[in-house]
């Protein structure tokens, strides 16, 4: 859309910050005002603790952009539960900045999002993690693999469960349609939130058994 029409449209229907409601300039694509954007706190030490689970851990390491609190948590919730998809621009910017500072993206052959169960996907209309991976793949010119790693079991929402229940909830929840696609690949597995590590570990198990050389994990936020 030409800038003049964007300005006219924004004059009639002004954009506002999805967090505080402050009016935004037409050029603001984050859907966050500068104040709210600057209040997002990223972590200085990006590495998360490895999951404390009895079974084998199938990924090498996990990094998080920030903690699951404050404005970052609000943004994640607004995307997932209020369909504020435009906020993925801000969230992808955070991930891109983190990758530039803390990851050698060239070490990975492809990016893979943690999938939603089909019922969740139909209800929401999109997978928020797929949207992030698409933006990351485009920015870094990296191969993305969407649809080959599938969630084959309906699981209860993890935030409603305690730690043992979360681990049990994710058991055998994922599968690969064509395992050979992941063979000999070094994979960056992407998700929005990391808590016990049960979800990403089950995904990494499928990828490893499909022949992946190694799996690392990148998430937007970690915490309970």
C-alpha positions in Angstrom: 0.0 0.0 0.0 1.5 3.4 -0.9 2.6 5.5 2.1 0.0 8.2 1.4 -2.9 5.8 1.7 -1.4 4.3 4.8 -1.2 7.7 6.4 -4.8 8.5 5.4 -6.0 5.1 6.8 -4.1 5.6 10.0 -5.6 9.1 10.4 -9.1 7.6 10.1 -8.3 4.4 12.0 -5.2 5.1 14.0 -3.0 2.2 15.1 -2.5 1.7 18.8 0.0 -0.1 20.9 -1.3 -3.6 21.7 0.0 -3.3 25.2 -0.8 0.2 26.5 -3.1 1.6 23.8 -0.9 4.6 22.9 -1.4 5.8 19.3 1.2 4.7 16.9 2.7 6.2 13.7 1.6 4.6 10.5 5.2 3.4 9.9 5.2 1.4 13.2 4.9 -2.2 12.2 5.7 -3.7 15.6 2.3 -2.8 17.1 4.2 -1.7 20.1 5.1 1.9 21.2 8.7 2.7 21.8 8.2 2.7 25.6 6.7 -0.8 25.7 9.3 -2.1 23.2 12.1 -0.8 25.4 10.5 -2.4 28.5 11.0 -5.9 27.0 13.9 -7.3 29.0 16.1 -9.9 27.3 18.3 -12.2 29.2 22.1 -11.6 29.5 22.8 -15.3 29.8 20.7 -16.9 27.0 21.3 -20.6 27.9 18.5 -22.3 29.7 19.1 -25.2 32.1 18.8 -28.7 30.6 15.5 -30.3 31.5 15.4 -32.3 34.7 13.7 -35.4 33.3 14.5 -39.0 33.8 14.6 -40.0 30.2 17.3 -39.2 27.6 17.8 -35.6 26.5 17.8 -35.4 22.7 18.9 -31.8 22.1 22.3 -30.2 22.8 21.3 -26.9 24.3 18.5 -24.4 24.5 18.6 -20.6 24.4 15.9 -18.1 25.3 15.5 -14.5 24.2 13.9 -13.5 27.5 12.0 -14.6 30.5 8.3 -15.6 30.4 7.1 -12.5 32.2 6.1 -8.8 31.7 5.5 -7.5 28.2 7.2 -10.4 26.5 4.6 -12.8 28.1 1.8 -10.4 27.3 2.9 -10.3 23.6 3.1 -14.1 23.4 -0.4 -14.4 24.9 -1.9 -11.8 22.6 -0.6 -13.6 19.6 -1.7 -17.1 20.7 -5.0 -16.4 22.4 -6.2 -13.0 20.9 -4.9 -13.6 17.4 -2.8 -10.4 17.4 -0.7 -11.8 14.6 0.9 -8.4 13.8 2.9 -8.7 17.0 4.9 -11.4 15.4 6.9 -8.7 13.7 8.1 -7.5 17.1 8.7 -11.0 18.4 10.6 -12.0 15.3 12.8 -8.9 15.6 13.7 -10.0 19.1 14.7 -13.4 17.8 16.7 -12.0 14.9 18.6 -9.8 17.3 19.3 -12.7 19.7 20.6 -14.9 16.8 22.9 -12.1 15.7 24.3 -11.7 19.2 24.4 -15.3 20.4 24.1 -17.9 17.6 26.0 -18.9 14.5 23.0 -19.4 12.2 25.3 -20.7 9.5 25.9 -23.8 11.7 22.4 -24.9 11.0 21.0 -26.6 7.9 17.4 -25.8 8.6 14.9 -24.3 11.0 11.9 -26.4 12.3 9.0 -25.0 14.3 7.3 -27.0 17.0 4.0 -28.0 15.5 0.4 -27.6 16.8 -2.1 -30.4 16.9 -4.5 -30.1 13.9 -7.4 -29.3 16.2 -5.5 -26.4 17.8 -4.4 -25.2 14.4 -7.9 -25.1 13.0 -9.2 -23.4 16.1 -6.5 -20.7 16.1 -6.1 -20.4 12.4 -2.3 -20.4 12.5 0.7 -21.7 14.3 2.5 -18.8 16.0 5.8 -20.6 15.9 5.5 -21.2 12.2 5.0 -17.5 11.6 8.3 -16.8 13.5 10.2 -19.4 11.6 9.0 -18.1 8.3 10.3 -14.6 9.2 13.6 -16.0 10.5 14.1 -18.1 7.4 13.4 -15.2 5.1 15.8 -12.9 7.1 18.7 -15.3 7.3 18.0 -17.0 4.0 17.8 -20.4 5.7 15.8 -23.5 4.7 12.7 -24.0 6.8 10.9 -27.3 7.1 7.2 -27.0 8.0 4.8 -29.9 8.1 7.1 -32.8 8.2 7.3 -32.8 12.0 3.8 -33.3 13.2 1.9 -33.4 16.5 0.0 -36.6 16.3 -1.6 -36.7 19.8 -4.0 -34.2 21.3 -2.3 -32.9 24.5 -3.7 -30.9 27.4 -2.4 -27.3 27.7 1.0 -27.5 29.5 0.4 -24.5 31.7 -2.4 -26.3 33.5 -0.1 -29.2 34.5 2.6 -29.8 37.1 6.0 -31.0 36.0 5.5 -34.8 36.0 2.1 -34.3 34.2 3.8 -32.1 31.6 6.4 -34.8 30.8 3.8 -37.5 30.6 1.5 -35.3 28.6 4.1 -35.0 25.8 5.1 -38.6 25.5 4.9 -39.8 21.9 3.0 -36.7 20.9 5.1 -36.1 17.7 6.1 -38.0 14.6 7.8 -37.3 11.2 6.0 -37.9 7.9 9.1 -38.4 5.9 12.0 -39.0 8.3 14.7 -38.9 5.6 14.1 -35.2 5.2 15.9 -34.7 8.6 18.7 -37.1 8.0 22.2 -35.7 8.6 20.8 -32.2 9.3 21.9 -29.9 12.1 18.5 -28.4 13.1 17.5 -25.3 15.0 14.2 -26.2 16.6 12.1 -23.1 17.4 9.3 -22.7 20.0 7.7 -19.8 21.8 8.0 -20.9 25.5 10.3 -23.3 27.3 9.3 -24.6 30.8 10.2 -28.2 31.7 11.7 -28.9 28.3 9.3 -31.8 27.7 7.8 -30.5 24.5 11.1 -29.7 22.7 12.7 -32.9 24.0 9.9 -35.0 22.4 10.4 -33.1 19.2 14.1 -33.5 19.3 13.7 -37.3 19.9 11.7 -37.6 16.7 14.3 -35.5 14.8 17.2 -37.5 16.2 15.6 -40.9 15.4 15.0 -39.6 11.9 18.7 -39.2 11.6 19.4 -35.6 12.5 23.0 -34.9 13.2 22.2 -32.5 16.1 19.3 -30.5 17.4 19.6 -27.1 19.2 16.6 -25.2 20.6 15.7 -21.5 20.4 12.7 -20.1 22.3 11.3 -16.6 22.8 10.9 -17.1 26.6 11.7 -19.4 29.4 10.0 -19.8 32.8 6.9 -21.3 34.4 
